[in-house]
């Protein structure tokens, strides 16, 4: 059986309410590793927005696909982070691949409500005020994205 490596292109989706409450989910494989929705492309030709829609559904049960109520709520922030892949996950990538490109999105939901987790990936969820969510993230790039949330909300409101 051929080894399938992860594609070093991923999304980060900050799910939030209008009141700046942010959803964080805790990884099942690492204690105290809280994060936003993240995930890699399934194929090189997969568009980032397709990856974002798929990962949000897989990790939270929130459907923001076309023809669903939240379809227009997924916003491409037109930002990317390039970072070194953590050594603990290096084996998931092809030999010689050491960096990942992460494309940022925001998803505005009407209220902070319950989510459906995939128990193989995540063990808990919580909604926190954005500043507290940022300080609870393991990943510095995730924390930075959450701290940008007020700026993106102001931009989408036409301010």
Helices and strands as residue ranges (DSSP letters): E 9-17, E 21-27, E 34-35, E 37-40, H 48-60, G 71-73, E 74-84, G 87-92, E 99-109, E 122-129, H 130-136, H 140-147, H 149-156
